[in-house]
Amino acid sequence: MKILKTIALILLIAFIAIQFFPTERNESDVIPKTDFLLVNNPPENIGTLLKESCYDCHSNNTEYPWYNKMQPAAWFLEEHIKEGKAELNFNEWENYSDRRKNSKLKSIINQIKDDEMPLSSYTLFHRDAILSDAEKKTLIDYMTKIKDSLE
């Protein structure tokens, strides 16, 4: 029993200690002129869907959940956001070449079709980010329209 108490105390101390290692926050008050929504001026429903389901990980401004300052959850969030922005950053859309935009649009379409995006780990806590079949179709149709205009 004494070993369990010692292990529990060590784990508690470690948990408290890691709270002093903050993460970088992905926050900005500026919406750049290169942003996907400004460049393409989509209908309001498309913009809402993208903001709710995509922009937290794929833009320069994340709306953080209540648990964002608790480690190790904050590290997990930071890593997902960095990976998401490296793959696609909607705030940098206009800086992409037409070829890269086309590639990104194909990827967006396929990942929505295949239920790969938004990630299930994200929708677990962000229920409003779950896309209905009708919303998926709406987004796919819109992204296809933009992709076709580039070709």
C-alpha positions as CSV (number, residue, x, y, z in Angstrom):
1,M,0.0,0.0,0.0
2,K,2.9,2.3,0.8
3,I,4.2,1.9,-2.8
4,L,0.9,2.9,-4.3
5,K,0.8,6.1,-2.1
6,T,4.4,6.9,-3.2
7,I,3.5,6.3,-6.9
8,A,0.4,8.4,-6.5
9,L,2.3,11.3,-4.9
10,I,5.0,11.2,-7.6
11,L,2.3,11.3,-10.3
12,L,0.6,14.2,-8.6
13,I,3.8,16.1,-8.3
14,A,4.6,15.4,-12.0
15,F,1.1,16.5,-13.0
16,I,1.5,19.8,-11.1
17,A,5.1,20.3,-12.5
18,I,4.0,20.0,-16.1
19,Q,1.5,22.7,-15.6
20,F,4.4,25.2,-15.6
21,F,5.3,24.4,-19.2
22,P,2.9,26.5,-21.3
23,T,2.2,26.1,-25.0
24,E,2.3,28.6,-27.8
25,R,-1.2,29.9,-28.5
26,N,-2.6,30.2,-32.0
27,E,-4.4,33.5,-31.7
28,S,-4.7,36.5,-33.8
29,D,-7.1,39.4,-34.0
30,V,-6.2,40.1,-37.6
31,I,-7.9,38.4,-40.6
32,P,-5.4,38.7,-43.4
33,K,-6.5,39.7,-46.9
34,T,-5.3,36.3,-48.1
35,D,-8.0,34.5,-46.0
36,F,-10.1,31.9,-47.9
37,L,-13.4,33.5,-46.8
38,L,-12.3,37.0,-47.9
39,V,-10.8,35.8,-51.2
40,N,-13.7,33.6,-52.2
41,N,-16.6,35.4,-50.5
42,P,-18.7,32.2,-50.0
43,P,-22.3,32.2,-48.9
44,E,-22.8,32.7,-45.2
45,N,-23.6,29.0,-44.5
46,I,-20.3,27.9,-46.1
47,G,-18.4,30.4,-44.0
48,T,-20.1,29.2,-40.8
49,L,-19.4,25.6,-41.6
50,L,-15.7,26.3,-42.3
51,K,-15.3,28.3,-39.1
52,E,-17.1,25.7,-36.9
53,S,-15.4,22.6,-38.4
54,C,-12.1,23.7,-39.9
55,Y,-10.7,27.0,-38.8
56,D,-9.6,26.1,-35.3
57,C,-6.9,23.8,-36.7
58,H,-6.5,25.3,-40.2
59,S,-6.1,29.1,-39.5
60,N,-4.1,31.5,-37.4
61,N,-6.8,31.9,-34.8
62,T,-8.0,29.0,-32.7
63,E,-11.0,29.4,-30.3
64,Y,-9.7,27.4,-27.4
65,P,-11.8,25.1,-25.2
66,W,-11.9,25.3,-21.5
67,Y,-9.2,22.6,-21.0
68,N,-6.6,24.3,-23.2
69,K,-4.4,25.4,-20.4
70,M,-4.1,22.0,-18.7
71,Q,-1.2,19.8,-19.6
72,P,-0.9,17.4,-21.3
73,A,-4.1,18.3,-23.1
74,A,-2.6,21.7,-24.2
75,W,0.4,19.9,-25.7
76,F,-2.0,17.6,-27.6
77,L,-3.9,20.6,-29.0
78,E,-0.8,22.5,-29.9
79,E,0.5,19.6,-31.9
80,H,-2.8,19.1,-33.8
81,I,-3.0,22.8,-34.6
82,K,0.6,22.9,-35.9
83,E,0.0,19.8,-38.1
84,G,-3.3,21.2,-39.3
85,K,-1.8,24.6,-40.3
86,A,1.2,22.9,-41.9
87,E,-1.2,20.9,-44.1
88,L,-3.6,23.8,-44.9
89,N,-3.9,27.3,-43.5
90,F,-7.1,29.0,-44.7
91,N,-5.6,32.4,-43.7
92,E,-2.8,31.9,-46.2
93,W,-5.1,30.8,-49.1
94,E,-4.4,33.5,-51.6
95,N,-0.6,33.0,-51.2
96,Y,-1.0,29.4,-52.5
97,S,-0.4,28.9,-56.3
98,D,-3.3,27.7,-58.3
99,R,-1.8,24.3,-58.6
100,R,-1.5,24.1,-54.8
101,K,-5.0,25.4,-54.3
102,N,-6.3,22.8,-56.7
103,S,-4.5,20.1,-54.7
104,K,-5.8,21.4,-51.4
105,L,-9.4,21.5,-52.7
106,K,-9.1,17.9,-54.0
107,S,-7.8,16.9,-50.5
108,I,-10.6,18.8,-48.7
109,I,-13.3,17.2,-50.9
110,N,-11.8,13.7,-50.4
111,Q,-11.4,14.1,-46.7
112,I,-14.9,15.3,-46.2
113,K,-16.3,12.5,-48.4
114,D,-14.2,9.9,-46.4
115,D,-15.2,11.3,-43.0
116,E,-11.6,12.0,-42.2
117,M,-12.2,15.7,-41.4
118,P,-13.0,17.1,-39.0
119,L,-11.0,14.7,-36.8
120,S,-13.1,12.5,-34.5
121,S,-10.8,13.6,-31.6
122,Y,-11.9,17.2,-32.4
123,T,-15.6,16.5,-32.8
124,L,-15.6,14.5,-29.5
125,F,-15.5,17.9,-27.6
126,H,-16.8,20.1,-30.4
127,R,-20.2,18.6,-31.3
128,D,-21.2,21.6,-33.4
129,A,-18.3,20.7,-35.8
130,I,-19.9,17.4,-36.8
131,L,-21.0,17.7,-40.4
132,S,-24.4,16.3,-41.4
133,D,-24.7,14.6,-44.8
134,A,-26.4,17.7,-46.2
135,E,-23.6,20.0,-44.8
136,K,-21.0,17.6,-46.3
137,K,-22.7,17.8,-49.7
138,T,-22.9,21.6,-49.4
139,L,-19.2,21.9,-48.7
140,I,-18.2,19.4,-51.3
141,D,-20.3,21.1,-54.0
142,Y,-18.8,24.5,-53.0
143,M,-15.2,23.3,-53.0
144,T,-15.8,21.5,-56.3
145,K,-17.1,24.7,-57.8
146,I,-14.0,26.6,-56.7
147,K,-11.7,23.8,-57.9
148,D,-13.4,23.8,-61.3
149,S,-12.9,27.6,-61.6
150,L,-9.2,27.1,-61.2
151,E,-8.8,24.6,-64.0
